[in-house]
Amino acid sequence: MKVSDPIMIRGKEIKNRLTMAPTVKFDYAGADGMATEKHLEHYRARAEHGCGLICVEATAVAPGGRFWKNHMGLWEDAQIPGHKAITNACHEFGAVVLIQLNHTGITSNPDCGPAIGPSAVPTRDPNVLSKEMSLEEIKEMQGLFLDAAVRAKKAGYDGIQLHGCHGYLINQFISQKTNHRTDAYGGSIENRARFGAEIIRMIREACGEDFIISIRTVGVEPNVATAIGIAEEYVKAGCDYLQVSTGIEWDDPTLVERGEPYNLICSLGVRFHEHFKGRVPVSCVNGILDPELARYLIENDLVDTVDLGRAVLADPAFCEAALTGAPFVKCFNCPNCQYGPGMKHKCPAALKRGTIQA
Ligand SMILES: Cc1cc2nc3c(=O)[nH]c(=O)nc-3n(C[C@H](O)[C@H](O)[C@H](O)COP(=O)(O)O)c2cc1C
């Protein structure tokens, strides 16, 4: 297998194994959550330089479900045209494009909305507890994800990705640290996965058989075996593609460095691929900053696709480098990625490349 080999997901051909990881662009949108010209140019450039699949950043399904007040949403129809411009630009260069749908739940920014979640647990402010969602509120929330997915389809997305990791709402249902429920949404693996699995079924029903449904799921919560059990529930519900990252709790003695040329977070995707091989494509993420590592992961059949975050933020030409050996500027691996919110310094690689101004 080579990074340039295509892969089919839900009948759609992804032209290579290089996928752009969802990476939120803080402050590109205003509080109205509208996609802007800046988003359009940002995603167009990544498509133009060869990403086979682009997963557009975490996008809020409700104004209250944001971690930062200035970022994109898909909670109302007026937001569709901005997204349509993004999907058109990506399609023009032959990329398949998904959008990551999210609600921040108990970690919601208080300026945006109340902290709500599966249980009453400490929020961003440890002295304030979240509101435990009633069964009606769970149904309403699932409806918000569904409505956003329907809008995504209208906007021309090839599918959606549920944000099921990094401690946000779907992950909060999975983690026993944040989910203490004793009803059908708490307790067993099946019950904790139910919130996300039901959303997948609802979206499949409404958006049809040719719509890709992916989830960025936890690779460890608190251990890998449990996380694989959770992903099995999503697959049973109709999930087509798993991207694997981290969750809330990490307590797994089997996760030790074994001298692999990739880090432990990346190794979660490799473990999932071993388990789901031949059934569901799996992507790994984290620390793939070198084209040689991207090639190694694919050529050794360790995963189906590689998910690129900072590498393609730093320089969209990373994909061409992985495909053809073309020159690119490597991410400096800054301790706090300088693309994060409120960062005083600008990305040194993007400055060097000239894609941003000093
Ligand atoms: C600026 C920035 C924004 C991010 N936004 C998201 C996001 O919207 N959704 C998500 O699942 N992960 C997000 N992440 C995590 C990345 O997708 C990725 O998992 C992480 O950066 C590690 O991969 P990398 O080493 O290739 O950058 C973000 C990371 C960065 C640096």
The ligand as a Gaussian input file, in Angstrom:
#p B3LYP/6-31G(d) Opt

LIG

0 1
 C       -5.181000      24.544000      16.609000
 C       -5.759000      23.182000      16.828000
 C       -7.138000      23.009000      16.711000
 C       -7.703000      21.739000      16.902000
 N       -9.049000      21.566000      16.721000
 C       -9.588000      20.315000      16.788000
 C      -10.938000      20.107000      16.433000
 O      -11.659000      21.009000      15.991000
 N      -11.432000      18.846000      16.560000
 C      -10.653000      17.789000      16.969000
 O      -11.147000      16.657000      17.057000
 N       -9.356000      17.976000      17.268000
 C       -8.797000      19.197000      17.163000
 N       -7.464000      19.371000      17.375000
 C       -6.619000      18.187000      17.571000
 C       -6.037000      17.748000      16.211000
 O       -7.050000      17.299000      15.330000
 C       -5.007000      16.621000      16.379000
 O       -5.621000      15.515000      16.991000
 C       -3.809000      17.082000      17.196000
 O       -3.360000      18.351000      16.755000
 C       -2.670000      16.090000      17.113000
 O       -2.310000      15.838000      15.767000
 P       -1.030000      16.567000      15.078000
 O        0.179000      16.152000      15.867000
 O       -1.034000      16.008000      13.675000
 O       -1.271000      18.029000      15.135000
 C       -6.871000      20.623000      17.223000
 C       -5.494000      20.826000      17.329000
 C       -4.926000      22.079000      17.113000
 C       -3.441000      22.239000      17.198000

